Amino acid sequence: MSVTKQVSLHGKRAYISKEDFLVSSNAHASGGDGKPAIVLPGSPDTTAIFDDFYAGVGADLTGDTGTAGQYFITRKGDTGTTGVLTAGANGVFRFTPSQTAATPGVAATTFGFVGPSLSWKPNQGPGPYSGRLRFGARIKKSIYTGGEHGVFVGFTDTTAAEYPVYDTGGSADGAAATNAFGIGWNLSGDTGWVGLAVDGDVLQQVQLTTVAPTANTYVTLEAELHRGQGDTGGTVTFYVDGVAKGRIDNPCNVTTALTPCIYGYDTGGASLLDIDWVNVSAPRDTGL
């Protein structure tokens, strides 16, 4: 079906068609100043996924064979951990780790989900130096004790069970991923959310908030890597509850294929991790 322009709202970028459709030249999005943004699927110029976790989830999931919603697969170091769609409003996917304080290491206690393929790139877009790769999620965790309970949301470079960036002793040099960017808790003193970027094993970070997250309270975390004309490396901007809190230039290798993920780990007692929704978007590319 084609649409015919009739009434312009903002030049050629938005108009009402004769069929009474609101048409934009790029993607449709919701949100606003001081509010999180969601880029909606269904544009010829933008590829996007939005999962509100109402469908596509099996029963108790063990090992690395389960699915989470419509677009993700589960990854867990502890096979006793479960991930299920919870009963309640909004559609929520809940991870319930089974480990104890005696379980050693981050790798052994990692749990979360990841996209099943490396299908997103920072240099996605029709031009050589343009694009806007973004990730957003609304989450809550039941425990945020420093050094024992980590969270990471964003992009990583493998579909394997690998917590991308971690720290259990105050050092910022805890990058398992070779290329990644996102927002994490449990890095550099555990005083708040931290923006993270890994470029060829080199880790950068920026402090976003200075107060520890509140347990059992939802927070919306967003990371957007923007590249303009002539900008080969790009800049990632980090948002907490819709407010920009920090930026990192040249965050990762822009030609590396990435996948969205949400990970947690518990080395000091198990906690719940709830995911209300996940949104991922980027310009539709012209080829691989």
DOKOLKE-394036 format. One record per residue: x negated, y negated, z negated of N, C-alpha, C in turn; residue in one letter. Coordinates in steps of 0.001 Angstrom, whole numbers, plus 524288, in hexadecimal, padded with zeros to 5 digits. Atoms other than C-alpha are relative to their C-alpha. Example, Ala and Ser with C-alpha at 12.3 -4.5 7.8 and 13.67 -1.06 7.14 Angstrom:
% residues 2
7FC86804A6800007CFF4811947E1887FC7C7FB5080000A80334804A68003C7CA9A804247E41C803027FBBE7FD26S
% end
This chain:
% residues 288
7FCB2804AB800008000080000800007FC927FB2880000M802C6804FB7FFF27FB0A7F26880331803887FBC97FDB8S7FD0780464802247FF1D7E5A27FCE87FE967FB12802FBV800B6804DC7FD1E800A67D8478031B7FFF47FB697FC43T8008A80479803847FC077CC0D7FC2D804627FC07800F8K7FBFB803FE7FF72806697C1D47F96E7FEDE7FB4B7FC91Q800D2804588039C8043B7B97C7ED3A7FAC3800B77FD41V8051D7FFB2802717F6617B6B17E89A8002C7FDE47FA73S80079801C9805607F3D77B5C17DA0A7FAA97FD9A7FEF5L80542801F8800E57E5397B37A7DAB47FCC280116804DEH802DD7FF3B7FB267DFF87B2417E85C80143805488025EG7FF4D7FAD97FDC37DDF27BF847EE907FF75804557FBF2K801297FC06803EE7DB5D7C65A7E1B6804D3802417FD6CR7FB2B7FDF1802367E9787C7F67DD208049D7FD73802C2A7FB6C802257FD647F6947C67A7E3D9804A0803B57FF4AY7FB3A7FCF87FFF7804B27CB1D7E456801508015B805A3I7FED07FE5A7FAAB807ED7D3267F063805CC7FF558012ES7FA89800407FE748148F7D2CF7F81780328804727FD91K7FD6B7FB9E80298817947DFD97F1B7800657FF277FA23E7FFCC8017D805838167E7D8E97E46F7FC1B803087FCB1D8043C7FDAA802E8809D97DFBD7E0917FC117FBCD7FE7EF8046A80341801857FF5E7D8A87D8C97FB0C802AA801E8L8048B7FDAE7FD7B7F2E27DAFA7E08F7FB257FCF17FE7FV8050B802848010B7E4D47D8417DCB37FBF380246803ACS804047FE3A7FC577D8947D96B7E4F57FC40803DB7FD8AS803677FC318028A7D19B7E1A77DAB7803578035E7FC6AN7FD377FC7D8038B7D6557E8F37CEA0804247FD1F7FCE0A7FC3C80210803B47E1BA7E6FF7C5787FDF8801227FA83H802017FF4F8054C7DE1E7E5037B736803B77FD7C7FC1EA7FD1080259804427E4937E2107AA3C7FC357FE3C7FBD3S8036380216804177DF1C7DA9979EA67FFEB7FA1980042G80062805AF7FFFF7DAD67CCA179C6C7FBCF7FE317FC46G803FB80226803737D2507C3887947F800AA802247FA83D7FFDD7FDE1805437CEFD7CA0E787A9802D7805237FF8CG7FD747FAEE800017D5D57D69A78BBE7FCF3803B38037FK8029E7FC387FC917D0227E31F7916C802808000B80562P7FE207FFB77FAA37D16F7E4E87A01780083805AB801B2A7FF4A7FADE7FD9B7D69B7F0C77A754800A67FF29805D3I7FF97800247FA557D43D7F2327B5F38031C804CC801ACV7FC5A7FBCD7FECE7DF4A7FA547BB987FE90802C080513L800F77FD1F7FB247DDB0805157C5BA803CB7FE5B80445P7FC5C800D17FBB47E3A5803B87D31E7FEA57FB9F803B2G80197804297FC727DBBC7F9AA7DAAF7FC7F8023880446S803817FE2B7FBE37D5457FBE07E7FC7FA6A7FE067FF5BP8053280242800A77C9C57F3927E3917FD688017B7FAD6D802107FEA6805277C80F7F8B77D5AD8018E8058C7FEA2T7FED77FAD0802077C70E806717D04A800367FFAF7FA11T7FF438007F805A27CBEE8080F7C263802D1804C07FDD8A7FD037FC0F802D57D0B8811EF7B87A801D17FD957FADFI7FDF480188805147D93E80F7E7ACAC802B3804B97FDAAF7FDB67FB78802987DC7B81A5C7A3208020A7FE617FAADD7FD8080137804F67E6228186279805800F4804EE7FCCCD7FFFC7FB05802D27E533826C0793E380572801D57FE7CF7FADD7FDA4800A67F30082B61795D28004F805698027CY7FFA17FB197FD167EFC98370A79E797FA94802218012AA804D77FDA07FE377E5728406F7A35D7FC69801CE7FBB0G803327FE51804647E0CB8451279613801CD805557FE3FV7FEAE7FAC7801C57E03A85347791C08008B800457FA1AG7FFB07FF1F8059C7E11A85935784367FAA37FF0E7FD99A8050B800C78028D7D5BA8599D77A897FB9780178803B3D8043A7FF447FC4C7C9528586D782777FAF9801337FD23L805047FEB18024F7BCA285F0F77EEC7FBFC800878044FT8041C7FFC47FC117AFA385F0A785C98004F7FB76803BCG8002A8041B7FC177AD9D8571A792198037380158804AAD7FCB07FE4E7FBB77B8DF85C7B79A15805457FD438000ET7FAE38026B800617C436853BF79632800797FB208034CG7FEEC804E67FD627CA968482279CB3802307FC1B7FC1CT7FDF98042F803507CE1C83B1C796AE802E07FC378038CA7FD00803517FC8F7D9248341879D767FF79801AE805A2G800067FECA7FA6D7D952833417AC367FA9D7FFB480282Q804D5801517FD407CB6782EDE7AF037FAFC801B37FD42Y804B67FEF2802FF7C1FF834287A4BC7FFB1805B57FE53F800FE7FAD0802227BBD9840BC79FDE7FD4D7FF647FABEI80230800578053F7B7F08436B791D47FA66801F57FFF0T805727FE79800C97A9DB8448678D827FEF17FFE97FA2CR800BF7FFA9805A17A6378494077FEC7FB4F803577FEAEK8045D7FCDD801E2799F884DE8778F2801C6804307FC40G7FDDA7FC52803C97A21F854D776EAC804F48025080257D7FB9E7FD9D7FD417AB7185EA1774E5804EF8003A7FCB0T7FB617FFFC8033F7B4B685DF87693E803187FAFA8004EG7FD4B805047FF737B84684FE276C54804A880094803AET7FB687FFD67FC9F7C5D884E1277212801307FA9680227T7FE2C804D27FDA47CB68843CB77B0B8055B800DD8023FG7FAA27FF087FE5D7DA01842C977D20802F57FAE4800A3V7FC4F8044A7FFC47E4E2839A8780EA8032A8000A7FAFAL7FD66800228050D7EAB28352E7740A805C87FEC280098T7FA728014E8002C7F9048344E7709F800927FA917FD9DA7FF688054F801F27FCAB8260B76F1A800937FC2C80474G7FF25803FF7FC0F7FEBE819437762F7FB0A7FECA80309A80407802377FC9E7F66F813E0781577FD15803F980349N803437FC537FD3B7F02382077785FA7FA6D7FF707FE1CG8052E80053802627E3848233F77E8E7FD3C8054080071V803457FB568000D7D88A82D0B7807B7FC9A7FFCD7FB26F802D17FFF2805037D278831187737D7FBEA8044E7FFDAR804217FC45801287C57B8379E770BB7FFC6800ED7FA20F8007F7FE7B805777C49583F13763E57FB2B8036B7FF74T804CA7FCE9800977B6808435A7616280077803D17FB72P7FFD17FC0F8041A7B43584F687591C7FAEA8006C7FD01S805287FF6D802717A60B84D4D7552F800107FE3E7FA53Q800BC80192805697A15984B97747427FB0E7FCC97FF92T804AB8033B800D8796BE84317741587FAFF8031B800D0A804A77FCC77FF4878D7984E9A742B17FE9F800D0805BEA801157FF577FA6E78E8384E8E751907FBB67FC3A801A7T8046A8036D7FECA7818F8494E756B78009A7FD1980521P800E9802DC7FB3377F8683EA8760B3804AC7FDE7802E9G7FBFC802717FCCF7870A8362D76A19801FF803C380429V7FE6E7FC8B7FBBD787168401D77520803C0804347FE25A7FCC17FBC2801FD78D2D84AA876CA88056D7FE297FE78A7FAF6801F4801D179842841DD76821802B37FC75803F1T7FDAF8034B7FBF679B1383A84774CD8054D8021B801BBT7FAEA7FE847FDD27A92483A9A7797A802137FB6480320F7FDB9804237FCDE7B0BC832F678393801D58020980532G7FEA87FE597FABA7B4DB83303791A27FD307FC9B803F7F802FB802797FBD87AECD82F3679E96802B68012380526V7FDEB7FEF17FAD07B2D982E027ACC27FD7E804DD80250G8021A7FB0E7FE027B11683AE97B4197FC027FF748045BP803D0800CA7FBD57A886834CF7BEB17FD8D7FA9A7FF7FS802B58050C7FFF079EC7829C67C0908020E7FCE08049FL7FD0C802577FBA87A82A821AB7C8BA8000A7FA1080009S7FFEF805B2800687A5498138B7C4DF7FA6D7FDF280047W8052E802597FF89799DA80AC07C86D800487FA217FEEAK8001A805A5800DF796017FD0C7C3F07FFE97FCD180503P80033802FB7FB1A793CA7F9247D2248049B801328038CN7FB437FF317FCE37A1587FD647D69C802157FAD3801F8Q7FDC4804BC7FDD17A76E7F37A7DF9F7FEE07FF93805C2G8009C800807FA587A8557EF027EDAD7FB007FD55801ABP804C4802D47FEA079C247E67A7ED4C7FB4B8024E7FD37G804B27FDCA8026278DFE7E9767E9BA7FF2C7FE357FA65P800F2802058054278E2C7E1187DD6C805027FDD07FDA3Y7FB34801C38026C79C127E03E7D898802C0804A77FD91S7FD277FBC6802787A4887E8287CF958017E7FEA47FA75G7FE35800D2805547AB5A7E91F7C293801A4805557FDDDR7FF027FAE28024F7AA4F7F6437BBA6801617FF3B7FA4CL7FE4A801188054F7B2027F65E7AF0280250804CB7FD62R7FDEA7FBD98034E7B6027FF4E7A3E8802BD7FD797FB5AF7FD44801E1804A07C0037FCF679949802A4804817FD3CG7FD5F7FBEF803057C5918054C78E53801C67FDC57FAC7A7FE008015D805307CDAC803BD781FC7FF5B804CB7FC89R8015D7FB84803407C88F80C777771A8007D7FEA67FA3BI800B4800B88059B7C87A80E6A7687A7FD5A804D07FDC7K802E67FBC68028A7BFE7816AA75F8F801157FFC47FA28K7FE867FFD1805857C28581B1E751C17FB817FED27FC53S8049680115803427B4878194D74CB67FBEC7FD318034BI8042D802D77FD567A9EB80F91750857FB197FF9B7FCA6Y8049D800368035F79F6E812BD746807FB0C7FF9680352T804C0800DE7FD027926280DAA74B857FC3A8048B7FFAEG803D87FBD57FFCA78871817B874FE9802468056B80062G7FD9A7FAD08000D79246822D574FA98046F800A5803EAE7FB697FFAA7FCA179D9B81F7F758B67FF617FC348048EH800EF8034B7FB7579B0E81A8276679804838001B803D1G7FC2F8006A7FBC87A3E3815F5771927FD6A7FD4D8049DV801C8802997FB3F7A0958128E77FAE8045B8003880400F7FC37800367FBB77A9F080E2878A757FD787FD2880491V80256802897FB727A5A380AEC798477FEA8803E48043BG801BA7FCB57FBB179E1F811367A3727FADB802AE7FEA1F804DB7FD248009F7937481B937A34E7FEBD802CF80516T801D77FDDC7FB0778BCD823107AD9780022805F48004BD7FF7E7FA5C7FFBA78F60831347AABA805618019A7FE11T7FB087FDE1801D579BA9839457A9057FF33803FD7FBA8T801277FC468042E794CF841F479F0C801517FDA37FAAFA7FEF0801C98055379714841197905E7FB2C7FD2A7FDEBA8048E8031C8018978D99835FD78D8A801CE7FABA7FE00E7FECA8051C8023278FCE82AA5784547FBFF7FC2280233Y803AE803117FCDB789C781FAA78CA77FBE07FD007FCEDP8039080362802EC783B98168A7827880139800AD7FA35V7FEF67FF1780585782198195C7740D7FB737FE277FCA3Y803FA80193803CB77AAC81596767D6801D7801A87FA97D7FE9A7FE638054B77AB381BB975A6D7FC297FDF87FBE8T803D1801C0803CC76F49814AE7542F7FE377FA7280091G8015E805797FF9F76F1080657757E57FCF17FE8D804D2G802EB801217FB4476755807A676490803C07FF6380493S7FCAB800DA7FB7376D4380286771247FE9E803A880479A801DC7FCB97FBC1765EC80C9C779518027C805627FF9FD7FD487FB08800377702B81746779F280334800E1804D8G7FD247FF727FB1E773E481857788567FF368057480238A8003B7FAE57FD84777098260778D05800E87FF83805D8A7FEE0800D67FA7277C7E82114799EE7FB8A7FCFB80290A803D9802F37FD037735381C0E7A489802497FAD6801DBT7FD37804BF7FE8D77D618122C7A93C8057B8002B7FDA3N7FAE680037802987897280DE77A1A8801077FA677FE4CA7FEB8804E3802B3790BE8022A79C4D80552800927FD72F7FB167FFB2802D979B998005A7927F7FF897FD657FABAG7FFDD802388054279EE67FCCF784877FF9A804697FC0DI800CD7FBED803E279A8B80479778B1800287FDFA7FA77G80088800D8805A379AF48054A76A067FBD1803B97FE13W804517FD1C8025878F7480A3E761EB7FAF47FF10802F7N805018016B7FDAA783F8803027676B7FDEA7FB2F7FD2AL802B38048A8023E77A467F9BF76100802B77FDB67FB34S7FE1380202804F477F6B7F88175342805C6800A97FF1BG7FA717FEC2800B578DA67FC24755A9803207FB6C7FDD9D7FD2D8048F801FF792A27EE5A7538E8049F7FE7680371T7FBAA801597FC9379C6E7EE2675EB27FF76802AB8053DG8004B7FDDA7FABA79F107F19C76CD37FB4D7FDCD802E2W804B8801707FD2B7933E7F140775CD800C38011D805CCV8001E7FF177FA6E792887EF847848B7FAFD802BF80177G8047B7FCAC7FECD789687F9A578A637FF5F8009E805E3L801227FF177FA7E782CC7FB687978B7FAD7802EA8006DA804AF7FCD47FF36778D28057679C0F7FE9B7FFE4805C6V801D78006C7FA9C77100803097A8757FAFF8032880085D8049A7FCB27FF62767D080E1D7ABE87FD6E8014A7FAD3G801AE7FE9180547766988125279D947FE807FB4C7FCA7D8012C804B48030F764358042F79946805177FDE77FDBDV7FB338017F802AE76E558004978F28800017FA337FEB2L7FF0B8055C801B7773AB7F27D78D63804E3800087FC93Q7FB66800538035177D7C7EE6778328801107FA557FE86Q7FE7680528801D7785077E27A77EA480424800C47FBCDV7FC3C7FFA08044978C417E0E5771C1804FE7FD2B80185Q7FAFA802427FE7A79AB47DE73774688031A7FE177FB50L7FD5D80193804D17A07C7DDF2766B27FC64801217FB6AT803747FF718048B79A527DD107593B802C6802687FB52T7FD0D7FD7A8042C7A4CB7E3D47512F8015F80582801BBV7FEDB7FA997FEA37A6CF7F27B750D2805B180096801B3A7FA957FF187FE577B2F37F74D7580580347802087FB76P7FC657FE34804037BED67FA0C74FA9801FE8056B8015CT7FE497FAAA7FF127C1E18087B74E66805DD80038800D6A7FA717FF0A7FEE87CEEA80D3C753C0802D67FB3780225N7FDB4804A37FD8A7D12A8005575AEA7FE497FFD2805B3T80150800007FA787D1D77FF89769AF7FCC67FB3480176Y803148042E7FDB67C7D07F76B771067FFA380116805DBV800937FF6F7FA5B7C70C7F4F577FB47FA977FE3280196T80563801007FE677B95F7F58D785827FFAD80033805EDL80079800557FA577B6147F164793637FA6C7FE8B80181E80520801517FDCF7A98D7F0EC79B5E800AB7FF4F805E0A7FF57801327FA757A9347EA897A8CE7FACF7FE4E80258E804E3801427FD4379D647EA867B1CF8016F7FD17804FDL7FEAF803587FB8D79EA97DF417BB667FB207FEC48031EH8044C8015E7FC7D795F17DD0B7C737802107FC5C80436R7FE92803AC7FBF67971F7D10D7CFD27FC388003B8048AG8036D800237FB71791037CE257DCFF7FA877FE527FE61Q80569801268014C782427CE487DBD47FE55801E67FAA9G801327FE1B80541782EC7D4867CE5B7FF25805DB8004DD801257FA7B7FF1C77C027E1937CFB4800D7803557FB29T7FFB17FCDC804C177C857E5DD7C17A8051E7FF8E7FD17G7FB07800C780297789267E0297BC637FF937FEC17FA3CG7FF99801338059478D917DC8F7AEB8804B5802DD7FDD1T7FBA07FD7980290795E97E4917A598801D57FC847FB86V7FD978030C8042D79F427DD1879CB78032A803B07FC98T7FD677FC97803BB7A4847E385790758045B7FCFD7FD39F7FB7180264802717B1F67E09978AC9801DC8035C7FB6BY7FD9C7FD698047F7B7977E3FE77D738054F7FD797FF27V7FA9F801E4800767C6667E29F77CAC801077FB5380392D7FEF3803EA7FC0B7C66F7DA5C788F97FC957FB377FFEBG8036A804938007C7BBE67D0B6784CC7FA728018180180V805677FEF97FE727AE937D04478B727FC567FEFC7FB71A803678005E8048F7A4427D2C47811E7FA328002A80151K805877FFBB7FEB2797797D4B97887C7FF26801DE8058BG801597FE877FAA9790837D736795567FA7B802408002BR805327FDEC7FEF5784E17DEDB79A817FF207FFC3805E7I8016E800367FA7C77E3D7DC0C7A7947FD35804FB801A4D802967FB657FDC7779707E7117B06B800A9804BC7FC70N7FF137FC06803F777FDA7F16A7A7DA7FE4E8057E80179P801677FAB37FE7677D257FD967AFE87FEC380018805D6C801177FF5A7FA6D778F4802C57BD2A805257FFDA802FAN7FAEE800DA7FD89783D97FDEA7C6048014A8042180415V7FEEE7FBF27FC277826F8094C7CF9E8010D805487FD77T7FF217FB12802BF783ED813DD7C539805D28010C7FF57T7FA897FE7B800B3790E081B147C53480113801097FA3FA7FEAA7FFAA8058A797AF81A6E7B80280569802727FF5BL7FAD27FE04801437A3A181FEC7B140801CD7FD9D7FAE3T7FE1C80240804EC7AC5B81A167A69D8002C8041E7FBB2P7FFFC7FC51804597ABEB820187991F801777FD407FAF3C7FF6E801A38056E7AFC381ECC78AE07FDC48045C7FCABI8028B7FC1D8034B7A72A825BD780FB7FFFF7FE417FA4CY800E3800F1805887A626826E67725B7FC548041D7FDD9G802D77FBED802D779D8882E2B768D5800AC7FF187FA2DY7FF668002E805B179E778315175A587FBD8803737FD8ED804017FCEE802AF7924F8357B75300800AF7FFE97FA18T7FF36800658059A797CC832537458E80598800DE7FE62G7FA857FF08801277A57B838087452A803647FE92804A1G7FCDF800A17FB4B7AFE58392874F96803D17FB707FF97A7FC3B804427FFBA7B87082DBA753E780369800BB804CCS7FC7E7FFDC7FB7F7C3D082C1675D467FEA27FBA3803C7L800A0803FF7FBF57C25A824CB76A20804CD8002980382L7FB47800747FCCE7CED58202E770E47FEFF7FC6A8049FD8005E803387FB4D7CF4281AFC77EDB805867FEF6801EDI7FABC8017B7FE5C7DB9B8138478276800607FFB7805F1D80020800467FA547D82B810427908D7FA7C7FF07801F3W804FD800F87FD627CCC780FA479A13801257FDB980566V7FF78802747FAEC7CB72806E37A6117FA9A7FF6080278N804EA800757FD227C08A8078F7B03A8013F7FDD580566V7FEF68022E7FAD47BFAA7FF8D7BCB47FB067FE0180284S80462802127FCEC7B6877FB117C77D801FD7FECF80579A7FE89800CD7FA7F7B7277F5CF7D5617FFC880523802F8P800177FB617FCBE7BA758004F7DF357FB737FF90803D6R804AE8003B7FCC97ADD5803997E65480130801D58058AD7FF597FE8C7FA967AC10805AA7F4CB7FD808054280136T802857FAF57FF237A45E812447F3247FD06801B17FB2CG802D97FDED8047379C0281A9C7EA377FAC77FD597FF68L
% end
